[in-house]
Amino acid sequence: MASMMQTRPNRGRAVLRLRYGSELWRQYLAQTPPGPLDRHLAVALRQYPQFGSRDRRAYRELLFAAARFGYLAAFVDYVHRRHGLEQAAALPALVAGFAQEAGSVEAAWDAVRAVPADWLLQTVGQRYQREGGAEWPLQGLEPLPEAAAIERLLDELQRSELIEARLLWQGIPLCFAAPLAERAARSGWSAEAREAFLQAQARQPPLWLRLNRPERQQQVLQELAAHGLEAQACGEAIAVRGAGSIVTLPCYRDGLVEIQDWASQQIGLAVAARPGEQVWDACAGAGGKSVQLAVMLAGEGELHASDVRRHKLAEARRRVHRAGFANLRLFAWDGRETETPAQEFDRVLVDAPCSSSGVWRRSPDARFRATQASLARFASLQPRLLCQAAAAVRPGGRLVYSTCSWLVAENEAVVEQFLVRRPEFRLLDWRLHGCPGVDADTMFSAVLERQG
């Protein structure tokens, strides 16, 4: 009797969550291409003041799972509509047919939008629960009539070694099969490393902190533990897991730590700024790497930070000052020659706008914004930013190019093109940081030195 009484409330709660979750998802689907999902949720959840913090976490988990595995659900829907789940053709034929219909990013998003929201969420749930870990927010809901047939199709996908099947299993549009093969070849990934990279796309990495005051690491670790957060130190980085908020803690408010992914921290280390130097963070954004560079300068020398978005620079100033540094100059810069600083710098960082493919683990919705049109814009912008910023590097100075992307076209290809155009620079190092080697985002950096 107690078991039955417990099941009914769980089922009732799951039914309500499916209803509200479907509505929130439909609201998000109205965007083409989709905007950042976290921003959508921050606004959309205000419609429901009755939701407590537990409900808000559940809807966030639900919609992020839909973004992560929605393309897989669209494939299941395609098989269901075109062939019937019970009489489906061989998997390679099904994948080939789906690739023709929904292989591009644009077509992938259209395919996801075409799936009824409640059916998509329940299908996504069947995939989600194979990962283990957190409880599915719709736990206790009556399964779909097709659930058993969907399970068999998922079994076949999970076992398949087809690269297209591996992408579908992680909800990644099939047009990324060739770029992934190119990345694996460039980075010398084994089949196991490639699979580890793909498997990691199914889950969010931990929140990473960087110590602004490394000598106070133990204090920070103790404070995190006292607030119920699991923390693990990795050099001057700390991986944090748990549901608590970092920004309300004294260690954050007092500037002892900064939220910055492990891979992003490696880019700052590649700049290797030293006290007394003149450093320019050309595409500073909200200033995550700017703070790291300010810490390296230790109050000596000067840090210049620029971005085309002026409102981002205000956030960069706030973060640098919170960390206890004042040697910062801010200015707007969009990569045009007339606005490039006339002075010479010891270190210049160009963290270029990109597809954000390296943060799909944290922002799975970003995969649907990596359209052909957006990639073409980045292909034009990235070389221009790098060439214009290079003019401000002094002889013997260091130029670092970076992205939060794993696509070769946005990384090595851009650097190779630059070296042909600017032979006075030589390549010291380039590499991918983070996933699959570390449980973090995936980012790229190339370190160049100006000769003469």
PAVEX-58261 format. One record per residue (C-alpha): x, y, z; residue in three letters. Coordinates in pm, 1 decimal, always signed. Example, Ala and Ser with C-alpha at 12.3 -4.5 7.8 and 13.67 -1.06 7.14 Angstrom:
<markols>
[markol [+1230.0,-450.0,+780.0],'ala']
[markol [+1367.0,-106.0,+714.0],'ser']
</markols>
This chain:
<markols>
[markol [+0.0,+0.0,+0.0],'met']
[markol [+281.3,+242.6,+89.1],'ala']
[markol [+447.2,+167.7,-243.9],'ser']
[markol [+123.9,+243.9,-434.5],'met']
[markol [+76.5,+571.2,-243.8],'met']
[markol [+432.0,+676.8,-329.6],'gln']
[markol [+393.5,+584.7,-699.2],'thr']
[markol [+79.9,+795.0,-749.4],'arg']
[markol [+233.7,+1127.8,-639.1],'pro']
[markol [+544.4,+1052.0,-846.3],'asn']
[markol [+328.9,+980.1,-1150.8],'arg']
[markol [+120.7,+1290.5,-1093.3],'gly']
[markol [+431.9,+1503.2,-1060.8],'arg']
[markol [+576.9,+1347.1,-1377.4],'ala']
[markol [+256.2,+1422.7,-1571.7],'val']
[markol [+272.9,+1788.2,-1464.2],'leu']
[markol [+639.8,+1808.8,-1553.9],'arg']
[markol [+572.2,+1662.4,-1896.7],'leu']
[markol [+301.5,+1920.6,-1952.8],'arg']
[markol [+505.1,+2220.3,-1843.2],'tyr']
[markol [+827.3,+2083.9,-1990.0],'gly']
[markol [+658.6,+2038.2,-2329.0],'ser']
[markol [+535.6,+2396.8,-2318.5],'glu']
[markol [+881.0,+2529.8,-2230.0],'leu']
[markol [+1035.2,+2322.4,-2509.5],'trp']
[markol [+778.4,+2442.6,-2765.3],'arg']
[markol [+856.9,+2801.3,-2668.6],'gln']
[markol [+1225.8,+2734.1,-2728.3],'tyr']
[markol [+1154.7,+2563.7,-3062.6],'leu']
[markol [+995.5,+2885.4,-3189.7],'ala']
[markol [+1347.2,+3026.4,-3235.7],'gln']
[markol [+1530.0,+2966.6,-3565.5],'thr']
[markol [+1818.2,+2930.9,-3523.0],'pro']
[markol [+1786.5,+2864.0,-3151.0],'pro']
[markol [+1933.3,+3110.1,-2904.2],'gly']
[markol [+2120.6,+3009.7,-2586.2],'pro']
[markol [+1902.0,+2767.9,-2391.5],'leu']
[markol [+2012.2,+2890.6,-2049.7],'asp']
[markol [+1898.1,+3244.3,-2135.1],'arg']
[markol [+1564.7,+3111.8,-2261.5],'his']
[markol [+1506.9,+2924.1,-1937.3],'leu']
[markol [+1606.3,+3220.8,-1722.0],'ala']
[markol [+1326.1,+3422.6,-1885.7],'val']
[markol [+1068.8,+3148.8,-1951.8],'ala']
[markol [+1064.2,+3009.4,-1597.7],'leu']
[markol [+950.8,+3346.9,-1466.8],'arg']
[markol [+608.2,+3258.7,-1609.6],'gln']
[markol [+576.0,+2996.9,-1337.7],'tyr']
[markol [+630.9,+3157.2,-994.9],'pro']
[markol [+482.6,+2845.3,-836.3],'gln']
[markol [+795.3,+2645.0,-925.2],'phe']
[markol [+1039.0,+2591.6,-641.7],'gly']
[markol [+1415.3,+2548.4,-683.3],'ser']
[markol [+1375.3,+2170.3,-720.7],'arg']
[markol [+1124.7,+2214.3,-1003.6],'asp']
[markol [+1343.3,+2470.8,-1179.4],'arg']
[markol [+1639.5,+2231.4,-1165.0],'arg']
[markol [+1417.5,+1953.8,-1305.5],'ala']
[markol [+1299.3,+2165.0,-1600.8],'tyr']
[markol [+1653.1,+2278.0,-1670.1],'arg']
[markol [+1769.4,+1914.7,-1674.6],'glu']
[markol [+1473.9,+1819.7,-1894.3],'leu']
[markol [+1532.7,+2084.7,-2159.2],'leu']
[markol [+1908.8,+2044.3,-2167.6],'phe']
[markol [+1857.0,+1670.8,-2222.0],'ala']
[markol [+1616.5,+1757.0,-2504.2],'ala']
[markol [+1883.6,+1977.3,-2665.0],'ala']
[markol [+2148.9,+1708.8,-2613.2],'arg']
[markol [+1951.5,+1412.5,-2748.7],'phe']
[markol [+1675.7,+1581.7,-2949.0],'gly']
[markol [+1844.6,+1497.7,-3279.7],'tyr']
[markol [+1851.9,+1132.3,-3179.7],'leu']
[markol [+1480.0,+1153.4,-3100.1],'ala']
[markol [+1425.5,+1306.9,-3445.1],'ala']
[markol [+1599.2,+1004.2,-3598.1],'phe']
[markol [+1374.1,+768.5,-3400.8],'val']
[markol [+1072.8,+970.4,-3517.8],'asp']
[markol [+1198.2,+945.5,-3877.9],'tyr']
[markol [+1221.7,+565.7,-3852.6],'val']
[markol [+878.4,+553.0,-3688.2],'his']
[markol [+714.8,+766.2,-3961.5],'arg']
[markol [+892.5,+633.5,-4269.0],'arg']
[markol [+941.8,+265.5,-4191.3],'his']
[markol [+764.6,+172.1,-3869.0],'gly']
[markol [+968.4,+82.8,-3563.9],'leu']
[markol [+866.6,-283.4,-3580.8],'glu']
[markol [+952.6,-334.8,-3948.3],'gln']
[markol [+1253.4,-104.7,-3975.4],'ala']
[markol [+1514.9,-160.9,-4244.1],'ala']
[markol [+1881.5,-231.7,-4170.2],'ala']
[markol [+2047.8,+42.7,-3963.9],'leu']
[markol [+2294.9,+164.2,-4233.8],'pro']
[markol [+2004.2,+222.8,-4473.9],'ala']
[markol [+1805.8,+406.2,-4206.7],'leu']
[markol [+2101.5,+629.5,-4121.9],'val']
[markol [+2168.2,+704.7,-4489.1],'ala']
[markol [+1806.1,+800.5,-4545.0],'gly']
[markol [+1803.1,+1026.2,-4239.8],'phe']
[markol [+2127.8,+1190.3,-4350.2],'ala']
[markol [+1964.3,+1288.0,-4679.0],'gln']
[markol [+1663.3,+1433.5,-4499.8],'glu']
[markol [+1825.7,+1593.2,-4193.1],'ala']
[markol [+2204.0,+1576.7,-4230.6],'gly']
[markol [+2286.9,+1948.2,-4219.6],'ser']
[markol [+2262.3,+2157.3,-3903.8],'val']
[markol [+1976.7,+2361.5,-4050.1],'glu']
[markol [+1782.2,+2048.4,-4148.9],'ala']
[markol [+1866.8,+1885.6,-3815.5],'ala']
[markol [+1703.1,+2171.6,-3626.0],'trp']
[markol [+1397.7,+2153.4,-3852.6],'asp']
[markol [+1374.6,+1779.4,-3785.3],'ala']
[markol [+1389.8,+1834.5,-3408.6],'val']
[markol [+1121.7,+2103.4,-3429.6],'arg']
[markol [+893.1,+1867.4,-3622.4],'ala']
[markol [+877.8,+1607.7,-3343.0],'val']
[markol [+583.3,+1652.0,-3101.4],'pro']
[markol [+727.7,+1793.0,-2780.0],'ala']
[markol [+583.4,+1536.2,-2538.7],'asp']
[markol [+689.7,+1242.6,-2759.7],'trp']
[markol [+1039.1,+1388.4,-2798.3],'leu']
[markol [+1084.3,+1436.5,-2423.5],'leu']
[markol [+978.3,+1081.1,-2347.3],'gln']
[markol [+1204.2,+938.0,-2619.2],'thr']
[markol [+1492.7,+1150.1,-2493.6],'val']
[markol [+1421.6,+1005.2,-2148.6],'gly']
[markol [+1484.9,+652.9,-2274.1],'gln']
[markol [+1827.4,+761.7,-2400.5],'arg']
[markol [+1901.2,+975.7,-2092.1],'tyr']
[markol [+1842.1,+690.5,-1848.7],'gln']
[markol [+2107.9,+478.5,-2018.2],'arg']
[markol [+2371.3,+721.8,-1889.7],'glu']
[markol [+2286.2,+658.8,-1524.4],'gly']
[markol [+2357.7,+935.2,-1274.9],'gly']
[markol [+2081.7,+1185.4,-1202.5],'ala']
[markol [+1719.1,+1071.9,-1187.2],'glu']
[markol [+1517.9,+1147.9,-1499.9],'trp']
[markol [+1276.8,+1435.3,-1419.8],'pro']
[markol [+985.5,+1241.2,-1575.1],'leu']
[markol [+1047.9,+928.2,-1368.1],'gln']
[markol [+720.2,+745.5,-1301.7],'gly']
[markol [+548.9,+850.7,-1623.7],'leu']
[markol [+354.1,+591.2,-1821.0],'glu']
[markol [+586.0,+478.0,-2105.4],'pro']
[markol [+506.7,+544.3,-2470.0],'leu']
[markol [+322.2,+266.4,-2657.0],'pro']
[markol [+630.2,+240.0,-2880.8],'glu']
[markol [+875.6,+229.0,-2587.6],'ala']
[markol [+980.2,-134.2,-2633.4],'ala']
[markol [+1046.3,-86.8,-3006.8],'ala']
[markol [+1238.1,+234.7,-2933.3],'ile']
[markol [+1453.5,+43.4,-2684.5],'glu']
[markol [+1542.8,-212.1,-2951.2],'arg']
[markol [+1640.1,+62.5,-3197.3],'leu']
[markol [+1848.5,+231.4,-2926.9],'leu']
[markol [+2017.4,-100.7,-2851.8],'asp']
[markol [+2116.2,-136.3,-3217.0],'glu']
[markol [+2245.7,+221.1,-3235.1],'leu']
[markol [+2446.3,+184.9,-2916.8],'gln']
[markol [+2616.2,-132.0,-3044.1],'arg']
[markol [+2687.6,-1.7,-3395.0],'ser']
[markol [+3042.7,+98.3,-3490.2],'glu']
[markol [+2927.5,+317.5,-3780.9],'leu']
[markol [+3062.1,+668.6,-3721.8],'ile']
[markol [+2720.8,+805.3,-3823.0],'glu']
[markol [+2557.0,+585.2,-3560.3],'ala']
[markol [+2805.8,+707.6,-3297.8],'arg']
[markol [+2711.3,+1069.1,-3382.1],'leu']
[markol [+2339.4,+995.0,-3369.1],'leu']
[markol [+2380.6,+822.9,-3034.3],'trp']
[markol [+2515.0,+1149.8,-2892.7],'gln']
[markol [+2261.4,+1367.4,-3076.6],'gly']
[markol [+2520.7,+1530.7,-3304.7],'ile']
[markol [+2414.9,+1626.3,-3660.9],'pro']
[markol [+2551.4,+1387.9,-3921.5],'leu']
[markol [+2725.8,+1663.7,-4117.4],'cys']
[markol [+2996.9,+1657.2,-3847.7],'phe']
[markol [+3116.8,+1308.7,-3948.3],'ala']
[markol [+3383.5,+1445.8,-4186.2],'ala']
[markol [+3505.5,+1723.4,-3947.9],'pro']
[markol [+3533.0,+1466.9,-3668.9],'leu']
[markol [+3741.1,+1234.8,-3889.1],'ala']
[markol [+3962.5,+1531.4,-3978.5],'glu']
[markol [+4007.7,+1618.9,-3610.5],'arg']
[markol [+4091.6,+1260.4,-3519.6],'ala']
[markol [+4355.5,+1250.6,-3794.5],'ala']
[markol [+4510.8,+1586.1,-3694.6],'arg']
[markol [+4525.1,+1501.8,-3326.1],'ser']
[markol [+4632.1,+1141.1,-3379.5],'gly']
[markol [+4333.2,+1006.2,-3189.2],'trp']
[markol [+4294.6,+633.2,-3169.7],'ser']
[markol [+3950.0,+482.6,-3222.9],'ala']
[markol [+3923.7,+460.5,-2843.3],'glu']
[markol [+4008.1,+832.3,-2799.8],'ala']
[markol [+3751.7,+930.7,-3061.3],'arg']
[markol [+3488.6,+722.5,-2887.6],'glu']
[markol [+3582.3,+871.5,-2550.6],'ala']
[markol [+3538.2,+1218.0,-2700.8],'phe']
[markol [+3193.9,+1126.1,-2833.9],'leu']
[markol [+3082.7,+956.1,-2513.8],'gln']
[markol [+3178.4,+1265.7,-2316.6],'ala']
[markol [+2927.5,+1468.5,-2521.2],'gln']
[markol [+2648.4,+1289.8,-2333.9],'ala']
[markol [+2726.9,+1458.1,-2002.7],'arg']
[markol [+2813.8,+1798.4,-1870.7],'gln']
[markol [+3167.0,+1845.1,-1735.2],'pro']
[markol [+3221.4,+1967.5,-1379.9],'pro']
[markol [+3231.6,+2335.7,-1297.9],'leu']
[markol [+3595.9,+2442.8,-1295.6],'trp']
[markol [+3742.9,+2714.8,-1076.2],'leu']
[markol [+4080.7,+2883.0,-1107.8],'arg']
[markol [+4263.7,+3004.0,-800.8],'leu']
[markol [+4353.1,+3372.2,-806.9],'asn']
[markol [+4543.7,+3312.3,-481.5],'arg']
[markol [+4700.9,+2963.2,-510.6],'pro']
[markol [+4848.7,+2988.2,-161.2],'glu']
[markol [+4491.8,+2980.7,-22.1],'arg']
[markol [+4388.4,+2661.4,-199.3],'gln']
[markol [+4326.7,+2468.0,+121.7],'gln']
[markol [+4100.3,+2741.7,+255.5],'gln']
[markol [+3895.8,+2735.6,-64.2],'val']
[markol [+3866.2,+2355.1,-63.6],'leu']
[markol [+3746.5,+2358.1,+296.6],'gln']
[markol [+3488.5,+2626.4,+221.7],'glu']
[markol [+3353.4,+2435.1,-76.9],'leu']
[markol [+3325.0,+2116.7,+128.6],'ala']
[markol [+3148.3,+2305.2,+409.8],'ala']
[markol [+2880.6,+2409.2,+161.1],'his']
[markol [+2821.2,+2053.2,+44.2],'gly']
[markol [+3018.3,+2075.4,-278.8],'leu']
[markol [+3252.7,+1801.3,-397.8],'glu']
[markol [+3582.9,+1962.9,-495.4],'ala']
[markol [+3898.4,+1813.8,-642.1],'gln']
[markol [+4217.2,+2014.2,-696.3],'ala']
[markol [+4414.8,+1982.6,-1019.5],'cys']
[markol [+4710.6,+2218.4,-993.0],'gly']
[markol [+4567.9,+2569.3,-963.5],'glu']
[markol [+4233.0,+2447.2,-1097.6],'ala']
[markol [+3951.4,+2296.4,-892.5],'ile']
[markol [+3674.9,+2074.0,-1032.7],'ala']
[markol [+3347.5,+2123.9,-847.3],'val']
[markol [+3036.8,+1905.3,-849.6],'arg']
[markol [+2713.5,+1963.6,-663.9],'gly']
[markol [+2398.2,+2174.0,-669.8],'ala']
[markol [+2516.8,+2471.0,-466.4],'gly']
[markol [+2588.6,+2818.5,-603.6],'ser']
[markol [+2951.0,+2931.4,-624.9],'ile']
[markol [+2886.5,+3303.3,-670.9],'val']
[markol [+2731.8,+3340.4,-325.5],'thr']
[markol [+3033.6,+3195.3,-143.5],'leu']
[markol [+3289.9,+3418.3,+32.1],'pro']
[markol [+3579.5,+3264.9,-165.4],'cys']
[markol [+3417.1,+3387.9,-487.0],'tyr']
[markol [+3298.4,+3725.2,-357.3],'arg']
[markol [+3643.6,+3794.0,-211.5],'asp']
[markol [+3816.5,+3719.0,-543.0],'gly']
[markol [+3999.6,+3405.4,-431.4],'leu']
[markol [+3858.0,+3203.0,-722.7],'val']
[markol [+3724.9,+3265.4,-1072.5],'glu']
[markol [+3487.0,+3042.3,-1268.0],'ile']
[markol [+3691.3,+2926.4,-1568.0],'gln']
[markol [+3696.2,+2588.8,-1739.8],'asp']
[markol [+4016.4,+2385.1,-1720.6],'trp']
[markol [+4068.7,+2404.1,-2098.6],'ala']
[markol [+4027.8,+2781.0,-2092.6],'ser']
[markol [+4288.1,+2804.7,-1817.5],'gln']
[markol [+4540.3,+2628.6,-2042.2],'gln']
[markol [+4501.8,+2905.2,-2299.4],'ile']
[markol [+4591.9,+3165.7,-2039.1],'gly']
[markol [+4895.0,+2956.9,-1943.5],'leu']
[markol [+4998.6,+2946.5,-2310.7],'ala']
[markol [+5010.6,+3327.9,-2314.2],'val']
[markol [+5261.0,+3301.7,-2026.4],'ala']
[markol [+5241.8,+3670.2,-1932.4],'ala']
[markol [+5510.0,+3793.1,-1690.1],'arg']
[markol [+5510.5,+4082.7,-1440.7],'pro']
[markol [+5601.8,+4411.7,-1603.9],'gly']
[markol [+5487.0,+4317.3,-1955.0],'glu']
[markol [+5237.9,+4489.0,-2182.5],'gln']
[markol [+4959.5,+4240.2,-2262.9],'val']
[markol [+4656.7,+4271.6,-2491.6],'trp']
[markol [+4352.7,+4041.2,-2463.7],'asp']
[markol [+4202.7,+4133.9,-2801.4],'ala']
[markol [+3869.3,+3944.5,-2783.3],'cys']
[markol [+3818.9,+3960.2,-2408.9],'ala']
[markol [+3444.3,+3901.4,-2390.3],'gly']
[markol [+3336.5,+3899.5,-2025.6],'ala']
[markol [+3699.0,+3880.7,-1910.8],'gly']
[markol [+3753.4,+3524.1,-1788.9],'gly']
[markol [+4100.4,+3500.9,-1942.2],'lys']
[markol [+4165.5,+3870.2,-1869.4],'ser']
[markol [+4148.0,+3796.3,-1497.0],'val']
[markol [+4395.3,+3510.0,-1538.6],'gln']
[markol [+4636.0,+3737.6,-1728.2],'leu']
[markol [+4600.0,+4007.8,-1462.0],'ala']
[markol [+4695.7,+3752.0,-1196.3],'val']
[markol [+5005.5,+3661.0,-1400.0],'met']
[markol [+5108.6,+4027.7,-1422.1],'leu']
[markol [+5082.5,+4049.8,-1041.5],'ala']
[markol [+5004.6,+4421.7,-1047.9],'gly']
[markol [+5308.5,+4508.8,-1260.9],'glu']
[markol [+5294.2,+4601.8,-1627.7],'gly']
[markol [+4960.7,+4665.6,-1795.5],'glu']
[markol [+4671.4,+4461.2,-1929.7],'leu']
[markol [+4465.8,+4593.1,-2221.9],'his']
[markol [+4132.4,+4423.5,-2293.8],'ala']
[markol [+3905.4,+4484.0,-2590.5],'ser']
[markol [+3591.4,+4346.3,-2747.4],'asp']
[markol [+3336.3,+4454.3,-3005.8],'val']
[markol [+3063.9,+4429.7,-2736.6],'arg']
[markol [+3100.3,+4720.6,-2496.3],'arg']
[markol [+2866.7,+4570.4,-2234.3],'his']
[markol [+3098.6,+4271.8,-2203.3],'lys']
[markol [+3389.7,+4500.5,-2120.6],'leu']
[markol [+3203.0,+4635.1,-1816.7],'ala']
[markol [+3180.9,+4277.8,-1686.6],'glu']
[markol [+3552.7,+4226.2,-1757.0],'ala']
[markol [+3637.4,+4534.9,-1551.5],'arg']
[markol [+3422.3,+4415.7,-1262.7],'arg']
[markol [+3583.9,+4070.6,-1260.9],'arg']
[markol [+3941.0,+4200.5,-1277.3],'val']
[markol [+3875.2,+4448.4,-996.4],'his']
[markol [+3705.5,+4180.3,-784.9],'arg']
[markol [+4026.5,+3978.5,-812.6],'ala']
[markol [+4213.2,+4277.4,-668.4],'gly']
[markol [+4385.8,+4420.8,-977.1],'phe']
[markol [+4360.5,+4770.4,-1123.1],'ala']
[markol [+4620.9,+4774.4,-1403.7],'asn']
[markol [+4355.5,+4734.9,-1674.5],'leu']
[markol [+4273.2,+4943.6,-1981.9],'arg']
[markol [+3955.5,+4874.4,-2181.1],'leu']
[markol [+3859.7,+4974.2,-2535.7],'phe']
[markol [+3621.6,+4864.3,-2810.9],'ala']
[markol [+3778.4,+4677.9,-3105.4],'trp']
[markol [+3613.6,+4497.0,-3395.9],'asp']
[markol [+3924.7,+4388.5,-3583.9],'gly']
[markol [+3950.5,+4682.9,-3817.9],'arg']
[markol [+4296.1,+4816.6,-3893.9],'glu']
[markol [+4203.5,+5174.2,-3799.6],'thr']
[markol [+4117.4,+5065.1,-3444.5],'glu']
[markol [+4417.0,+4837.6,-3381.2],'thr']
[markol [+4640.9,+4984.0,-3106.9],'pro']
[markol [+4947.7,+5165.2,-3235.8],'ala']
[markol [+5165.9,+5049.6,-2946.3],'gln']
[markol [+5354.3,+4720.4,-2937.6],'glu']
[markol [+5276.6,+4443.4,-2688.8],'phe']
[markol [+5482.5,+4164.5,-2537.8],'asp']
[markol [+5187.8,+3925.7,-2547.7],'arg']
[markol [+4869.1,+3932.8,-2754.2],'val']
[markol [+4582.2,+3687.1,-2716.3],'leu']
[markol [+4321.6,+3646.1,-2991.2],'val']
[markol [+4046.3,+3426.2,-2847.9],'asp']
[markol [+3844.3,+3434.1,-3167.2],'ala']
[markol [+3466.2,+3399.8,-3205.8],'pro']
[markol [+3387.5,+3049.3,-3330.4],'cys']
[markol [+3132.2,+2770.3,-3363.0],'ser']
[markol [+3161.4,+2689.0,-2989.1],'ser']
[markol [+3178.3,+2319.3,-3079.7],'ser']
[markol [+3416.6,+2268.6,-2787.7],'gly']
[markol [+3148.7,+2361.6,-2534.3],'val']
[markol [+2871.7,+2135.8,-2664.9],'trp']
[markol [+2901.0,+1930.6,-2347.9],'arg']
[markol [+2803.5,+2234.1,-2140.4],'arg']
[markol [+2578.5,+2398.3,-2402.0],'ser']
[markol [+2434.8,+2122.2,-2623.4],'pro']
[markol [+2204.2,+2374.9,-2792.2],'asp']
[markol [+2511.2,+2538.7,-2950.8],'ala']
[markol [+2539.9,+2252.0,-3201.5],'arg']
[markol [+2225.8,+2381.5,-3372.4],'phe']
[markol [+2381.5,+2726.3,-3419.4],'arg']
[markol [+2686.3,+2590.1,-3607.3],'ala']
[markol [+2514.1,+2643.2,-3942.2],'thr']
[markol [+2688.9,+2676.4,-4275.5],'gln']
[markol [+2615.0,+3049.8,-4272.3],'ala']
[markol [+2765.3,+3099.9,-3926.4],'ser']
[markol [+3072.8,+2890.7,-4008.3],'leu']
[markol [+3125.3,+3097.8,-4321.9],'ala']
[markol [+3111.8,+3417.7,-4114.8],'arg']
[markol [+3368.7,+3281.2,-3870.9],'phe']
[markol [+3591.1,+3166.1,-4159.6],'ala']
[markol [+3604.8,+3526.8,-4276.4],'ser']
[markol [+3636.9,+3686.5,-3932.8],'leu']
[markol [+3897.7,+3464.7,-3764.4],'gln']
[markol [+4188.0,+3526.4,-4008.6],'pro']
[markol [+4111.2,+3899.5,-4012.8],'arg']
[markol [+4122.3,+3928.9,-3633.5],'leu']
[markol [+4446.2,+3731.1,-3614.8],'leu']
[markol [+4619.7,+3934.9,-3886.4],'cys']
[markol [+4512.9,+4271.3,-3744.9],'gln']
[markol [+4613.7,+4181.7,-3388.0],'ala']
[markol [+4950.2,+4048.4,-3511.5],'ala']
[markol [+5048.8,+4402.2,-3612.5],'ala']
[markol [+5061.0,+4496.0,-3244.0],'ala']
[markol [+5309.4,+4224.3,-3141.0],'val']
[markol [+5662.6,+4349.9,-3080.9],'arg']
[markol [+5960.8,+4164.3,-3234.5],'pro']
[markol [+6030.4,+3868.0,-3008.4],'gly']
[markol [+5677.1,+3895.0,-2866.7],'gly']
[markol [+5417.9,+3618.8,-2842.4],'arg']
[markol [+5088.1,+3591.5,-3030.5],'leu']
[markol [+4837.7,+3330.2,-2910.7],'val']
[markol [+4538.7,+3229.2,-3122.7],'tyr']
[markol [+4264.0,+3029.3,-2952.9],'ser']
[markol [+3906.3,+2909.1,-2993.6],'thr']
[markol [+3654.6,+2702.4,-2799.3],'cys']
[markol [+3621.5,+2475.4,-3103.2],'ser']
[markol [+3757.9,+2137.4,-3206.2],'trp']
[markol [+3702.1,+2198.4,-3579.6],'leu']
[markol [+4026.8,+2195.1,-3778.1],'val']
[markol [+3884.2,+2458.5,-4013.6],'ala']
[markol [+3866.2,+2706.2,-3724.4],'glu']
[markol [+4201.8,+2617.1,-3574.9],'asn']
[markol [+4501.1,+2467.8,-3755.3],'glu']
[markol [+4370.9,+2579.5,-4094.3],'ala']
[markol [+4346.5,+2942.4,-3977.9],'val']
[markol [+4699.9,+2934.3,-3834.8],'val']
[markol [+4844.7,+2774.8,-4148.6],'glu']
[markol [+4682.7,+3044.1,-4362.6],'gln']
[markol [+4820.2,+3312.9,-4128.7],'phe']
[markol [+5176.8,+3179.5,-4143.5],'leu']
[markol [+5171.9,+3198.1,-4522.2],'val']
[markol [+5056.8,+3560.5,-4510.1],'arg']
[markol [+5281.9,+3664.4,-4221.0],'arg']
[markol [+5616.5,+3478.7,-4256.9],'pro']
[markol [+5775.9,+3691.6,-3982.6],'glu']
[markol [+5591.6,+3473.2,-3732.3],'phe']
[markol [+5693.3,+3120.2,-3643.9],'arg']
[markol [+5483.3,+2850.9,-3479.3],'leu']
[markol [+5605.9,+2741.5,-3136.4],'leu']
[markol [+5321.8,+2506.3,-3044.0],'asp']
[markol [+4959.9,+2420.7,-3112.9],'trp']
[markol [+4735.3,+2176.9,-2938.0],'arg']
[markol [+4384.8,+2083.2,-2829.3],'leu']
[markol [+4309.6,+2119.2,-2457.6],'his']
[markol [+4059.2,+1936.5,-2239.2],'gly']
[markol [+3825.2,+1662.6,-2360.6],'cys']
[markol [+3891.0,+1381.0,-2439.7],'pro']
[markol [+4197.1,+1379.8,-2213.8],'gly']
[markol [+4046.4,+1584.5,-1929.7],'val']
[markol [+3685.4,+1606.6,-1808.0],'asp']
[markol [+3640.6,+1961.3,-1937.0],'ala']
[markol [+3548.9,+2161.3,-2245.9],'asp']
[markol [+3758.2,+2125.2,-2563.6],'thr']
[markol [+3964.3,+2425.5,-2673.7],'met']
[markol [+4251.3,+2500.1,-2909.2],'phe']
[markol [+4556.2,+2723.1,-2882.2],'ser']
[markol [+4843.8,+2808.0,-3114.7],'ala']
[markol [+5147.8,+2993.2,-2982.9],'val']
[markol [+5335.9,+3206.8,-3235.5],'leu']
[markol [+5642.4,+3424.6,-3198.7],'glu']
[markol [+5729.1,+3733.5,-3401.1],'arg']
[markol [+6085.1,+3713.7,-3530.0],'gln']
[markol [+6321.8,+4001.9,-3592.3],'gly']
</markols>
